[in-house]
Amino acid sequence: MRENSFLTKARDNFDEIRRNRRDLHKHPELGFHEFRTAGKIAEYLDGLGLEVKTEVAGTGVVGLLRCGRGGKTVALRADMDALPMQEKNEAPYTSINPGVMHACGHDGHTAMLMEAARLLAQKAGNLKGNVKFIFQPCEDTMPSGAEPMIAAGVLDDPDVDGIFTIHLAPTYPQGTMWVRPEYMSISSVSFRLILQGKGGHVAMPHQVVDSIAMAGMLITSSQSLMLRRTAPGKTMIFAFGTIQGGTAANIVPDQVTLSGSVRTATPEDLEKAIQDFERILQGITTTAGGTHKLDLVSGNPSIYNDLALVDLIKSSGAMVLGEDNVHELATVIPVGDDAACFQQRVPGVYWLLGTENKGKGFDKPLHSPYFDFDEDVLALGAAVHAQVATDFLLS
């Protein structure tokens, strides 16, 4: 198969793409503090002749490429923020910012989208419509940056007709595409729970309501009961993350605090899971003679991939990666992304680009202090971006 023209051009420009990625990786910034990152992006897009808006929702950047008159508007999105963790890699581009690291591949997403802007700017004369390049702040922490960007009008003037988002995936072989029609990711909610009992001396159990015993009953009972209330084939993740209570071995504390997370494939399943948890919680605290206070914090909704656009990106991906490297996921991915917020407003697709390469040692998971990837994938992602945007505008 003849190599895709966008891929050829991206590979010819590989040194610049890699240089941009390494610069971003070496200077990571946390959500809503991507000031240096945003400046680099804006300068690059301006050099391509794009219309550039900065300080969108704080540190966001939007580049607009106007092609021929009429036509549709397609958006391509990348997230820019790093994570609050110390990098443990040793490389020329290792983070120089203590306690901050690009451990989720956002430096790669940003570098690929910058290159896609270059590729499409060269082709603008052959296209009708517009391309928006959305560089979003703060994806990895809540509250995140998608909703503020939407509120700032990034999907308007001109109105976006479709949006595409890439995410690197070290769980799949390097150079492969993975996508799923309809629901792609989970819906999630985190919770903070206070179990209120009655404290006292451990030698007088008849005078206390043991909050630690309540916590133990809840942890063991809810794990099995929540799963039994989940229909076969449904995705449901329920887990406790923290537990805090007590000050001494001979004191029964009056209060225990727990936190955790509930994740499901659809918003409807999430609502049901929360109701199930509340019933279990009420039963245990009532039986034990205690009370409780449950606070819920909504996470990202499930990402919904438009069926027609999934077909489109599979076709576009095959043109760049080869048909044998384009795959459909059998189940939703058990993580969230606020790309879902964009795709609640306009049709879109969120897809994964595999980066696993055990031969080169690139097999560490996302959010690991050792995460890294083979930079050859940068050209692949940029080319798929450019190809699907072109195919969308020509369809």
C-alpha positions, -999 to 999 in steps of 0.1 A, spaced: 0 0 0 13 34 -9 20 56 21 -6 82 30 4 116 19 -3 132 53 19 106 69 47 112 45 46 149 52 45 144 89 74 120 88 94 145 67 87 170 95 94 145 123 123 164 139 101 194 145 73 173 159 96 155 182 113 188 193 79 203 202 69 172 221 101 171 241 99 207 249 64 202 263 74 171 282 104 189 298 82 218 309 50 203 321 23 224 337 -7 216 359 -43 222 349 -53 259 344 -16 268 348 -5 259 313 8 294 306 41 285 289 25 256 270 -3 279 257 22 305 247 42 280 226 10 267 209 -3 301 201 30 312 186 32 281 165 -4 284 152 1 321 145 31 312 124 9 290 103 -14 319 95 -43 307 116 -67 329 135 -57 323 171 -76 329 204 -58 327 237 -68 328 273 -99 308 265 -113 295 298 -80 307 314 -52 290 295 -70 274 265 -59 281 229 -81 278 198 -68 280 163 -92 285 134 -82 275 98 -106 290 72 -106 270 40 -129 276 10 -163 294 13 -192 274 26 -189 239 39 -188 224 74 -166 230 105 -147 202 121 -129 204 154 -98 185 166 -91 185 203 -60 179 225 -55 183 262 -24 202 275 -22 196 312 3 174 332 -1 155 364 10 163 400 37 135 402 74 132 401 89 117 369 113 88 374 125 85 338 160 94 327 160 111 294 172 144 278 136 156 280 127 145 315 106 170 334 125 198 351 95 209 371 96 191 405 64 171 412 49 177 378 50 152 349 33 145 315 24 109 326 -8 107 305 5 115 270 -9 150 268 24 163 255 20 139 227 -16 149 220 -6 185 218 24 180 195 3 158 172 -24 185 169 2 212 163 15 191 134 -21 184 121 -26 222 120 5 225 98 -6 197 75 -41 211 70 -29 246 66 -10 234 36 -41 219 22 -66 247 30 -69 258 -7 -83 224 -16 -109 223 11 -142 240 19 -153 248 54 -132 253 86 -110 234 110 -109 244 147 -79 232 167 -89 231 204 -61 230 229 -79 224 262 -65 230 297 -71 208 327 -84 175 316 -70 153 343 -84 170 374 -118 181 385 -134 205 378 -119 202 344 -115 225 314 -140 212 288 -172 229 302 -155 263 307 -142 262 271 -177 253 259 -191 282 279 -165 304 263 -179 296 229 -153 272 213 -180 253 196 -196 284 181 -188 311 154 -185 291 133 -206 263 147 -188 230 150 -204 201 131 -182 173 144 -152 168 168 -125 143 171 -102 135 200 -72 112 203 -57 95 234 -25 75 236 -30 40 249 -1 19 262 -24 -11 266 -26 -17 228 2 -24 202 20 6 188 4 20 157 -30 5 161 -64 24 163 -91 14 188 -126 29 187 -161 19 197 -195 31 184 -219 46 209 -206 45 245 -168 45 246 -161 52 283 -175 50 317 -196 74 337 -183 80 372 -190 95 406 -167 98 436 -181 98 471 -172 109 506 -190 91 534 -192 98 571 -204 69 593 -216 83 626 -217 61 657 -212 66 694 -178 65 708 -166 51 741 -143 25 758 -136 -8 740 -143 -26 773 -179 -14 773 -193 -24 738 -229 -22 751 -225 16 755 -211 24 721 -222 23 684 -190 11 668 -183 32 636 -154 10 627 -176 -21 628 -201 -3 606 -173 5 581 -162 -31 581 -197 -44 574 -202 -18 547 -169 -26 529 -174 -63 529 -211 -63 522 -213 -37 496 -185 -53 474 -206 -84 469 -241 -68 470 -232 -42 444 -219 -68 420 -250 -90 425 -272 -61 417 -254 -56 383 -268 -75 354 -245 -99 336 -225 -82 308 -228 -48 324 -197 -28 333 -197 -17 370 -167 -7 391 -172 0 428 -143 6 451 -133 23 483 -101 45 482 -96 57 517 -107 50 552 -99 71 583 -110 68 619 -98 62 654 -70 76 676 -61 48 700 -63 10 704 -87 12 734 -111 38 721 -141 31 699 -143 62 676 -176 79 671 -169 86 634 -152 70 604 -148 87 570 -145 67 538 -141 77 501 -144 58 469 -157 57 434 -185 42 413 -181 37 376 -205 23 350 -208 22 312 -238 45 309 -254 74 329 -285 53 335 -264 25 350 -246 49 372 -279 63 386 -290 28 394 -257 19 411 -259 50 433 -294 41 444 -283 5 452 -253 18 472 -276 42 492 -300 13 500 -272 -9 512 -257 20 532 -291 28 548 -296 -8 558 -262 -13 575 -263 20 594 -298 14 606 -290 -21 617 -260 -9 636 -278 19 652 -257 47 636 -263 73 609 -244 85 578 -238 114 556 -230 107 519 -216 134 496 -214 127 458 -191 145 434 -199 138 397 -171 128 374 -171 128 337 -201 115 318 -197 86 294 -182 95 260 -207 88 233 -193 82 198 -214 90 169 -220 59 147 -215 76 113 -183 94 125 -170 61 139 -173 46 104 -156 77 90 -126 76 113 -121 39 108 -119 46 71 -96 75 76 -75 55 101 -71 27 76 -57 51 50 -29 60 74 -24 30 96 -36 2 73 -68 -18 76 -53 -45 98 -44 -19 124 -79 -5 129 -99 -23 156 -133 -20 173 -133 -23 211 -156 -50 225 -163 -31 258 -161 4 271 -128 17 285 -129 19 324 -117 55 325 -133 89 319 -124 120 299 -141 153 297 -141 150 259 -175 136 267 -187 172 274 -179 183 238 -196 152 224 -228 159 244 -231 191 223 -219 180 189 -214 146 172 -179 133 178 -154 104 182 -129 97 209 -104 71 198 -72 54 211 -38 52 194 -18 22 207 17 29 220 28 -4 235 63 -14 223 78 -39 248 109 -43 225 118 -6 232 106 -6 268 75 15 262 50 -6 281 44 14 313 8 24 321 -7 58 320 -2 78 352 30 59 360 61 79 369 79 58 342 53 64 314 68 73 280 62 63 244 80 58 211 79 92 193 73 75 160 36 75 169 36 113 167 35 113 129 8 86 129 -16 106 152 -10 138 133 -17 122 100 -49 105 112 -61 139 125 -54 156 92 -70 127 72 -102 125 92 -106 163 92 -102 163 54 -126 134 49 -152 151 72 -151 183 52 -153 165 19 -181 142 29 
